[in-house]
């Protein structure tokens, strides 16, 4: 199980404080894959909690919600199946969860408006005993609640803040072995990414420094083509100069035909 980072510990502390003060209508919001489930898993007493943990996808209507509650806490009413869901709900007496919510619903922003209205009434004692309910969802959950329950009290909302460098260091201590410039670049380059993506980026190996291309071996001065070209051109020019400057009588003396 992942450890709680400081920002998650602070959020969990705010939830616990609210419950201790008697707040029964709470919401925990954060972007997707920001550690909401990790916070719930680390809640002291969560392993033995008597709460009912549901996902919004399994609650399409109030009847689904009440059926799940009856399965978790069977009623003593002999013929409760013959009653309507509202009466069934008033017959339920879930045990107190000391310091914990009775009902936790994930992805709560996907709940139908009618279900949200029922949950709000449950938290305020509208169906018998007051329930302590924690809705867990995306940042849009607040807008959904305001739209579905405009006349009810808004839940006490705790928002998981974005992870800072201290949070990342606790979850990924190996990041401190990165060169400082590379570490800063990776911490700031994925601010909008999910936590798993940010941690994966920090755990990537340091790229190897590309080797410099070897310099081509320089030929000795005397083996360069342009040197021989210049030398050859100079010799040809010298020969031309000699030939044009020698008198014709010198050619006749040497046995060349004379005019």
Phi and psi in degrees as GROMACS dihedral restraints (atoms count N, CA, C in turn):
[ dihedral_restraints ]
;  ai    aj    ak    al  type     phi  dphi    fc
    3     4     5     6     1   -66.7    20    10
    4     5     6     7     1   146.5    20    10
    6     7     8     9     1   -78.5    20    10
    7     8     9    10     1   154.2    20    10
    9    10    11    12     1   -77.1    20    10
   10    11    12    13     1   133.0    20    10
   12    13    14    15     1   -86.9    20    10
   13    14    15    16     1   166.1    20    10
   15    16    17    18     1   -53.2    20    10
   16    17    18    19     1   -41.1    20    10
   18    19    20    21     1   -66.3    20    10
   19    20    21    22     1   -36.1    20    10
   21    22    23    24     1   -69.9    20    10
   22    23    24    25     1   -39.7    20    10
   24    25    26    27     1   -60.5    20    10
   25    26    27    28     1   -40.4    20    10
   27    28    29    30     1   -65.7    20    10
   28    29    30    31     1   -40.3    20    10
   30    31    32    33     1   -65.2    20    10
   31    32    33    34     1   -42.3    20    10
   33    34    35    36     1   -63.7    20    10
   34    35    36    37     1   -38.5    20    10
   36    37    38    39     1   -62.2    20    10
   37    38    39    40     1   -37.6    20    10
   39    40    41    42     1   -67.9    20    10
   40    41    42    43     1   -37.9    20    10
   42    43    44    45     1   -63.8    20    10
   43    44    45    46     1   -45.1    20    10
   45    46    47    48     1   -63.5    20    10
   46    47    48    49     1   -41.4    20    10
   48    49    50    51     1   -62.5    20    10
   49    50    51    52     1   -40.9    20    10
   51    52    53    54     1   -63.1    20    10
   52    53    54    55     1   -43.2    20    10
   54    55    56    57     1   -65.6    20    10
   55    56    57    58     1   -39.1    20    10
   57    58    59    60     1   -64.6    20    10
   58    59    60    61     1   -27.8    20    10
   60    61    62    63     1   -83.9    20    10
   61    62    63    64     1     0.5    20    10
   63    64    65    66     1    91.4    20    10
   64    65    66    67     1    10.0    20    10
   66    67    68    69     1   -72.2    20    10
   67    68    69    70     1   129.8    20    10
   69    70    71    72     1  -114.0    20    10
   70    71    72    73     1    -2.9    20    10
   72    73    74    75     1  -127.1    20    10
   73    74    75    76     1   100.8    20    10
   75    76    77    78     1  -128.7    20    10
   76    77    78    79     1   158.9    20    10
   78    79    80    81     1  -141.6    20    10
   79    80    81    82     1   136.7    20    10
   81    82    83    84     1  -116.5    20    10
   82    83    84    85     1   117.1    20    10
   84    85    86    87     1  -123.6    20    10
   85    86    87    88     1   149.1    20    10
   87    88    89    90     1  -173.9    20    10
   88    89    90    91     1   159.7    20    10
   90    91    92    93     1   -61.6    20    10
   91    92    93    94     1   166.5    20    10
   93    94    95    96     1   -60.2    20    10
   94    95    96    97     1   141.0    20    10
   96    97    98    99     1    57.0    20    10
   97    98    99   100     1    45.4    20    10
   99   100   101   102     1  -108.2    20    10
  100   101   102   103     1     1.5    20    10
  102   103   104   105     1   104.9    20    10
  103   104   105   106     1    18.1    20    10
  105   106   107   108     1   -62.9    20    10
  106   107   108   109     1   -45.1    20    10
  108   109   110   111     1   -65.2    20    10
  109   110   111   112     1   -33.3    20    10
  111   112   113   114     1   -65.1    20    10
  112   113   114   115     1   -39.6    20    10
  114   115   116   117     1   -60.9    20    10
  115   116   117   118     1   -46.0    20    10
  117   118   119   120     1   -63.4    20    10
  118   119   120   121     1   -40.3    20    10
  120   121   122   123     1   -65.7    20    10
  121   122   123   124     1   -28.5    20    10
  123   124   125   126     1   -92.6    20    10
  124   125   126   127     1     0.0    20    10
  126   127   128   129     1   -61.9    20    10
  127   128   129   130     1   124.8    20    10
  129   130   131   132     1   -54.1    20    10
  130   131   132   133     1   126.4    20    10
  132   133   134   135     1    89.4    20    10
  133   134   135   136     1     1.0    20    10
  135   136   137   138     1   -65.8    20    10
  136   137   138   139     1   -34.2    20    10
  138   139   140   141     1   -63.1    20    10
  139   140   141   142     1   -37.7    20    10
  141   142   143   144     1  -104.9    20    10
  142   143   144   145     1    20.2    20    10
  144   145   146   147     1   -68.3    20    10
  145   146   147   148     1   146.6    20    10
  147   148   149   150     1   -96.5    20    10
  148   149   150   151     1    15.5    20    10
  150   151   152   153     1   -74.9    20    10
  151   152   153   154     1   163.3    20    10
  153   154   155   156     1  -105.4    20    10
  154   155   156   157     1   117.4    20    10
  156   157   158   159     1  -107.6    20    10
  157   158   159   160     1   114.4    20    10
  159   160   161   162     1  -123.1    20    10
  160   161   162   163     1   164.3    20    10
  162   163   164   165     1  -113.6    20    10
  163   164   165   166     1   143.8    20    10
  165   166   167   168     1   -58.4    20    10
  166   167   168   169     1   -28.0    20    10
  168   169   170   171     1   -64.3    20    10
  169   170   171   172     1   -22.9    20    10
  171   172   173   174     1   -93.0    20    10
  172   173   174   175     1     3.1    20    10
  174   175   176   177     1  -124.0    20    10
  175   176   177   178     1    88.6    20    10
  177   178   179   180     1   -87.3    20    10
  178   179   180   181     1   -19.5    20    10
  180   181   182   183     1  -156.2    20    10
  181   182   183   184     1   166.9    20    10
  183   184   185   186     1   -57.1    20    10
  184   185   186   187     1   -33.2    20    10
  186   187   188   189     1   -60.4    20    10
  187   188   189   190     1   -39.5    20    10
  189   190   191   192     1   -63.3    20    10
  190   191   192   193     1   -41.6    20    10
  192   193   194   195     1   -62.3    20    10
  193   194   195   196     1   -48.2    20    10
  195   196   197   198     1   -65.9    20    10
  196   197   198   199     1   -38.1    20    10
  198   199   200   201     1   -62.2    20    10
  199   200   201   202     1   -40.7    20    10
  201   202   203   204     1   -65.7    20    10
  202   203   204   205     1   -38.7    20    10
  204   205   206   207     1   -65.2    20    10
  205   206   207   208     1   -41.0    20    10
  207   208   209   210     1   -66.1    20    10
  208   209   210   211     1   -34.1    20    10
  210   211   212   213     1   -69.4    20    10
  211   212   213   214     1   -34.3    20    10
  213   214   215   216     1   -79.7    20    10
  214   215   216   217     1   -39.5    20    10
  216   217   218   219     1  -128.9    20    10
  217   218   219   220     1    88.5    20    10
  219   220   221   222     1   -57.9    20    10
  220   221   222   223     1   140.8    20    10
  222   223   224   225     1   -86.0    20    10
  223   224   225   226     1   154.2    20    10
  225   226   227   228     1   -84.6    20    10
  226   227   228   229     1    -6.4    20    10
  228   229   230   231     1   -69.3    20    10
  229   230   231   232     1   128.3    20    10
  231   232   233   234     1   -65.4    20    10
  232   233   234   235     1   -37.9    20    10
  234   235   236   237     1  -122.7    20    10
  235   236   237   238     1    46.1    20    10
  237   238   239   240     1   -66.8    20    10
  238   239   240   241     1   -26.3    20    10
  240   241   242   243     1   -64.2    20    10
  241   242   243   244     1   -20.8    20    10
  243   244   245   246     1   -86.7    20    10
  244   245   246   247     1    -6.2    20    10
  246   247   248   249     1   -90.5    20    10
  247   248   249   250     1   158.3    20    10
  249   250   251   252     1   -70.6    20    10
  250   251   252   253     1   163.1    20    10
  252   253   254   255     1   -64.5    20    10
  253   254   255   256     1   -31.8    20    10
  255   256   257   258     1   -66.1    20    10
  256   257   258   259     1   -43.3    20    10
  258   259   260   261     1   -68.2    20    10
  259   260   261   262     1   -39.1    20    10
  261   262   263   264     1   -57.6    20    10
  262   263   264   265     1   -41.8    20    10
  264   265   266   267     1   -64.5    20    10
  265   266   267   268     1   -38.2    20    10
  267   268   269   270     1   -71.5    20    10
  268   269   270   271     1   -21.6    20    10
  270   271   272   273     1   -81.2    20    10
  271   272   273   274     1   -15.8    20    10
  273   274   275   276     1   -74.8    20    10
  274   275   276   277     1   140.1    20    10
  276   277   278   279     1  -132.3    20    10
  277   278   279   280     1    74.8    20    10
  279   280   281   282     1   -65.7    20    10
  280   281   282   283     1   142.0    20    10
  282   283   284   285     1   -66.3    20    10
  283   284   285   286     1   152.2    20    10
  285   286   287   288     1   -66.5    20    10
  286   287   288   289     1   139.9    20    10
  288   289   290   291     1  -105.6    20    10
  289   290   291   292     1    99.8    20    10
  291   292   293   294     1   -59.9    20    10
  292   293   294   295     1   115.7    20    10
  294   295   296   297     1    73.6    20    10
  295   296   297   298     1     6.8    20    10
  297   298   299   300     1  -131.3    20    10
  298   299   300   301     1   154.6    20    10
  300   301   302   303     1   -71.5    20    10
  301   302   303   304     1   154.4    20    10
  303   304   305   306     1   -79.7    20    10
  304   305   306   307     1   -34.3    20    10
  306   307   308   309     1  -132.9    20    10
  307   308   309   310     1   127.2    20    10
  309   310   311   312     1  -123.3    20    10
  310   311   312   313     1   128.9    20    10
  312   313   314   315     1  -126.9    20    10
  313   314   315   316     1   119.2    20    10
  315   316   317   318     1   -84.6    20    10
  316   317   318   319     1   157.5    20    10
  318   319   320   321     1    52.8    20    10
  319   320   321   322     1    40.9    20    10
  321   322   323   324     1   -66.2    20    10
  322   323   324   325     1   -18.0    20    10
  324   325   326   327     1   -67.0    20    10
  325   326   327   328     1   -13.7    20    10
  327   328   329   330     1   -91.5    20    10
  328   329   330   331     1    -1.3    20    10
  330   331   332   333     1   -68.5    20    10
  331   332   333   334     1   147.1    20    10
  333   334   335   336     1   -67.0    20    10
  334   335   336   337     1   151.2    20    10
  336   337   338   339     1   -57.2    20    10
  337   338   339   340     1   -39.4    20    10
  339   340   341   342     1   -63.6    20    10
  340   341   342   343     1   -41.5    20    10
  342   343   344   345     1   -65.3    20    10
  343   344   345   346     1   -40.6    20    10
  345   346   347   348     1   -62.5    20    10
  346   347   348   349     1   -38.8    20    10
  348   349   350   351     1   -63.9    20    10
  349   350   351   352     1   -41.7    20    10
  351   352   353   354     1   -63.7    20    10
  352   353   354   355     1   -43.0    20    10
  354   355   356   357     1   -63.0    20    10
  355   356   357   358     1   -41.2    20    10
  357   358   359   360     1   -61.3    20    10
  358   359   360   361     1   -41.9    20    10
  360   361   362   363     1   -66.9    20    10
  361   362   363   364     1   -37.3    20    10
  363   364   365   366     1   -61.2    20    10
  364   365   366   367     1   -42.6    20    10
  366   367   368   369     1   -66.9    20    10
  367   368   369   370     1   -28.8    20    10
  369   370   371   372     1   -92.7    20    10
  370   371   372   373     1     5.7    20    10
  372   373   374   375     1    86.1    20    10
  373   374   375   376     1    19.0    20    10
  375   376   377   378     1   -74.3    20    10
  376   377   378   379     1   -13.5    20    10
  378   379   380   381     1  -127.8    20    10
  379   380   381   382     1    63.2    20    10
  381   382   383   384     1    84.3    20    10
  382   383   384   385     1  -132.8    20    10
  384   385   386   387     1   -62.5    20    10
  385   386   387   388     1   143.7    20    10
  387   388   389   390     1   -70.3    20    10
  388   389   390   391     1   135.2    20    10
  390   391   392   393     1  -100.8    20    10
  391   392   393   394     1   147.0    20    10
  393   394   395   396     1  -101.6    20    10
  394   395   396   397     1   118.5    20    10
  396   397   398   399     1  -124.7    20    10
  397   398   399   400     1   134.3    20    10
  399   400   401   402     1  -119.3    20    10
  400   401   402   403     1   118.6    20    10
  402   403   404   405     1   -97.4    20    10
  403   404   405   406     1   131.7    20    10
  405   406   407   408     1  -118.9    20    10
  406   407   408   409     1   126.3    20    10
  408   409   410   411     1  -169.5    20    10
  409   410   411   412     1  -169.7    20    10
  411   412   413   414     1   -76.4    20    10
  412   413   414   415     1   174.7    20    10
  414   415   416   417     1   -63.5    20    10
  415   416   417   418     1   -21.4    20    10
  417   418   419   420     1   -76.0    20    10
  418   419   420   421     1    -4.7    20    10
  420   421   422   423     1   -60.4    20    10
  421   422   423   424     1   -39.6    20    10
  423   424   425   426     1   -60.2    20    10
  424   425   426   427     1   -41.0    20    10
  426   427   428   429     1   -65.5    20    10
  427   428   429   430     1   -41.5    20    10
  429   430   431   432     1   -61.9    20    10
  430   431   432   433     1   -42.1    20    10
  432   433   434   435     1   -66.8    20    10
  433   434   435   436     1   -41.6    20    10
  435   436   437   438     1   -63.7    20    10
  436   437   438   439     1   -33.1    20    10
  438   439   440   441     1   -76.4    20    10
  439   440   441   442     1   -41.3    20    10
  441   442   443   444     1   -80.1    20    10
  442   443   444   445     1   -33.0    20    10
  444   445   446   447     1  -127.9    20    10
  445   446   447   448     1    64.9    20    10
  447   448   449   450     1   -66.2    20    10
  448   449   450   451     1   -24.6    20    10
  450   451   452   453     1   -98.5    20    10
  451   452   453   454     1    -4.6    20    10
  453   454   455   456     1   -94.8    20    10
  454   455   456   457     1   166.9    20    10
  456   457   458   459     1   -73.1    20    10
  457   458   459   460     1   133.2    20    10
  459   460   461   462     1   -68.5    20    10
  460   461   462   463     1   144.6    20    10
  462   463   464   465     1   -69.4    20    10
  463   464   465   466     1   154.5    20    10
  465   466   467   468     1   -69.3    20    10
  466   467   468   469     1   117.7    20    10
  468   469   470   471     1  -105.6    20    10
  469   470   471   472     1   131.3    20    10
  471   472   473   474     1  -115.3    20    10
  472   473   474   475     1   123.8    20    10
  474   475   476   477     1  -106.8    20    10
  475   476   477   478     1   130.6    20    10
  477   478   479   480     1   -74.2    20    10
  478   479   480   481     1   119.1    20    10
  480   481   482   483     1   -73.1    20    10
  481   482   483   484     1   159.4    20    10
  483   484   485   486     1   -60.1    20    10
  484   485   486   487     1   147.9    20    10
  486   487   488   489     1   -69.1    20    10
  487   488   489   490     1   134.7    20    10
  489   490   491   492     1   -98.2    20    10
  490   491   492   493     1  -174.3    20    10
  492   493   494   495     1   -65.7    20    10
  493   494   495   496     1   -31.9    20    10
  495   496   497   498     1   -67.0    20    10
  496   497   498   499     1   -39.7    20    10
  498   499   500   501     1   -62.3    20    10
  499   500   501   502     1   -46.1    20    10
  501   502   503   504     1   -63.4    20    10
  502   503   504   505     1   -37.5    20    10
  504   505   506   507     1   -66.4    20    10
  505   506   507   508     1   -37.9    20    10
  507   508   509   510     1   -67.8    20    10
  508   509   510   511     1   -39.9    20    10
  510   511   512   513     1   -78.4    20    10
  511   512   513   514     1   -24.8    20    10
  513   514   515   516     1  -139.6    20    10
  514   515   516   517     1    73.1    20    10
  516   517   518   519     1   -62.1    20    10
  517   518   519   520     1   -23.1    20    10
  519   520   521   522     1   -67.3    20    10
  520   521   522   523     1   -12.2    20    10
  522   523   524   525     1   -64.4    20    10
  523   524   525   526     1   -23.6    20    10
  525   526   527   528     1   -71.2    20    10
  526   527   528   529     1   -14.0    20    10
  528   529   530   531     1   -83.7    20    10
  529   530   531   532     1    -7.1    20    10
  531   532   533   534     1   -73.9    20    10
  532   533   534   535     1   150.9    20    10
  534   535   536   537     1   -57.2    20    10
  535   536   537   538     1   144.0    20    10
  537   538   539   540     1   -56.0    20    10
  538   539   540   541     1   -44.9    20    10
  540   541   542   543     1   -64.1    20    10
  541   542   543   544     1   -38.8    20    10
  543   544   545   546     1   -70.0    20    10
  544   545   546   547     1   -37.7    20    10
  546   547   548   549     1   -64.2    20    10
  547   548   549   550     1   -45.8    20    10
  549   550   551   552     1   -62.7    20    10
  550   551   552   553     1   -40.4    20    10
  552   553   554   555     1   -62.3    20    10
  553   554   555   556     1   -42.8    20    10
  555   556   557   558     1   -74.2    20    10
  556   557   558   559     1   -32.9    20    10
  558   559   560   561     1   -67.7    20    10
  559   560   561   562     1   -38.4    20    10
  561   562   563   564     1   -91.6    20    10
  562   563   564   565     1   -13.7    20    10
  564   565   566   567     1   -82.8    20    10
  565   566   567   568     1   -15.1    20    10
  567   568   569   570     1  -126.3    20    10
  568   569   570   571     1    38.3    20    10
  570   571   572   573     1   -63.6    20    10
  571   572   573   574     1   -31.0    20    10
  573   574   575   576     1   -92.2    20    10
  574   575   576   577     1    -1.8    20    10
  576   577   578   579     1   -82.1    20    10
  577   578   579   580     1   165.0    20    10
  579   580   581   582     1   -71.0    20    10
  580   581   582   583     1   163.7    20    10
  582   583   584   585     1   -60.2    20    10
  583   584   585   586     1   -46.9    20    10
  585   586   587   588     1   -57.6    20    10
  586   587   588   589     1   -37.4    20    10
  588   589   590   591     1   -67.8    20    10
  589   590   591   592     1   -39.7    20    10
  591   592   593   594     1   -66.2    20    10
  592   593   594   595     1   -41.9    20    10
  594   595   596   597     1   -66.1    20    10
  595   596   597   598     1   -39.0    20    10
  597   598   599   600     1   -63.2    20    10
  598   599   600   601     1   -38.6    20    10
  600   601   602   603     1   -65.9    20    10
  601   602   603   604     1   -37.6    20    10
  603   604   605   606     1   -70.6    20    10
  604   605   606   607     1   -26.7    20    10
  606   607   608   609     1   -89.0    20    10
  607   608   609   610     1    -2.1    20    10
  609   610   611   612     1   -64.5    20    10
  610   611   612   613     1   141.3    20    10
  612   613   614   615     1   -64.0    20    10
  613   614   615   616     1   155.1    20    10
  615   616   617   618     1   -67.9    20    10
  616   617   618   619     1   126.5    20    10
  618   619   620   621     1   -64.1    20    10
  619   620   621   622     1   141.1    20    10
  621   622   623   624     1   -71.5    20    10
  622   623   624   625     1   142.9    20    10
  624   625   626   627     1   -73.3    20    10
  625   626   627   628     1   123.3    20    10
  627   628   629   630     1   -63.0    20    10
  628   629   630   631     1   138.0    20    10
  630   631   632   633     1   -71.5    20    10
  631   632   633   634     1   142.1    20    10
  633   634   635   636     1   -68.2    20    10
  634   635   636   637     1   140.2    20    10
  636   637   638   639     1   -65.1    20    10
  637   638   639   640     1   132.5    20    10
  639   640   641   642     1   -63.7    20    10
  640   641   642   643     1   139.1    20    10
  642   643   644   645     1   -72.1    20    10
  643   644   645   646     1   138.2    20    10
  645   646   647   648     1   -63.5    20    10
  646   647   648   649     1   141.6    20    10
  648   649   650   651     1   -66.8    20    10
  649   650   651   652     1   127.7    20    10
  651   652   653   654     1   -83.9    20    10
  652   653   654   655     1   131.1    20    10
  654   655   656   657     1   -72.3    20    10
  655   656   657   658     1   150.9    20    10
  657   658   659   660     1   -57.9    20    10
  658   659   660   661     1   157.0    20    10
  660   661   662   663     1   -57.1    20    10
  661   662   663   664     1   -41.1    20    10
  663   664   665   666     1   -75.0    20    10
  664   665   666   667     1   -10.8    20    10
  666   667   668   669     1  -101.0    20    10
  667   668   669   670     1     6.4    20    10
  669   670   671   672     1   -83.2    20    10
  670   671   672   673     1   136.9    20    10
  672   673   674   675     1   -61.2    20    10
  673   674   675   676     1   -39.9    20    10
  675   676   677   678     1   -66.9    20    10
  676   677   678   679     1   -26.8    20    10
  678   679   680   681     1   -67.4    20    10
  679   680   681   682     1   -46.3    20    10
  681   682   683   684     1   -65.6    20    10
  682   683   684   685     1   -33.2    20    10
  684   685   686   687     1   -62.9    20    10
  685   686   687   688     1   -45.5    20    10
  687   688   689   690     1   -64.6    20    10
  688   689   690   691     1   -42.8    20    10
  690   691   692   693     1   -62.3    20    10
  691   692   693   694     1   -45.1    20    10
  693   694   695   696     1   -61.4    20    10
  694   695   696   697     1   -43.8    20    10
  696   697   698   699     1   -62.8    20    10
  697   698   699   700     1   -37.9    20    10
  699   700   701   702     1   -66.2    20    10
  700   701   702   703     1   -40.6    20    10
  702   703   704   705     1   -64.1    20    10
  703   704   705   706     1   -41.5    20    10
  705   706   707   708     1   -62.9    20    10
  706   707   708   709     1   -43.5    20    10
  708   709   710   711     1   -64.0    20    10
  709   710   711   712     1   -39.0    20    10
  711   712   713   714     1   -64.7    20    10
  712   713   714   715     1   -40.7    20    10
  714   715   716   717     1   -64.1    20    10
  715   716   717   718     1   -40.1    20    10
  717   718   719   720     1   -63.6    20    10
  718   719   720   721     1   -41.1    20    10
  720   721   722   723     1   -63.6    20    10
  721   722   723   724     1   -42.7    20    10
  723   724   725   726     1   -63.1    20    10
  724   725   726   727     1   -43.6    20    10
  726   727   728   729     1   -66.4    20    10
  727   728   729   730     1   -38.9    20    10
  729   730   731   732     1   -78.0    20    10
  730   731   732   733     1   -20.3    20    10
  732   733   734   735     1   -96.0    20    10
  733   734   735   736     1    -7.7    20    10
  735   736   737   738     1   -83.2    20    10
  736   737   738   739     1   129.0    20    10
  738   739   740   741     1   -63.4    20    10
  739   740   741   742     1   153.8    20    10
  741   742   743   744     1   -68.7    20    10
  742   743   744   745     1   -28.4    20    10
  744   745   746   747     1   -66.5    20    10
  745   746   747   748     1   -24.1    20    10
  747   748   749   750     1   -71.8    20    10
  748   749   750   751     1   -25.9    20    10
  750   751   752   753     1   -73.4    20    10
  751   752   753   754     1   -36.7    20    10
  753   754   755   756     1   -67.6    20    10
  754   755   756   757     1   -37.8    20    10
  756   757   758   759     1   -64.1    20    10
  757   758   759   760     1   -32.1    20    10
  759   760   761   762     1   -85.0    20    10
  760   761   762   763     1     8.2    20    10
  762   763   764   765     1   100.1    20    10
  763   764   765   766     1     5.1    20    10
  765   766   767   768     1   -79.1    20    10
  766   767   768   769     1   150.0    20    10
  768   769   770   771     1   -63.1    20    10
  769   770   771   772     1   137.9    20    10
  771   772   773   774     1  -103.1    20    10
  772   773   774   775     1   160.8    20    10
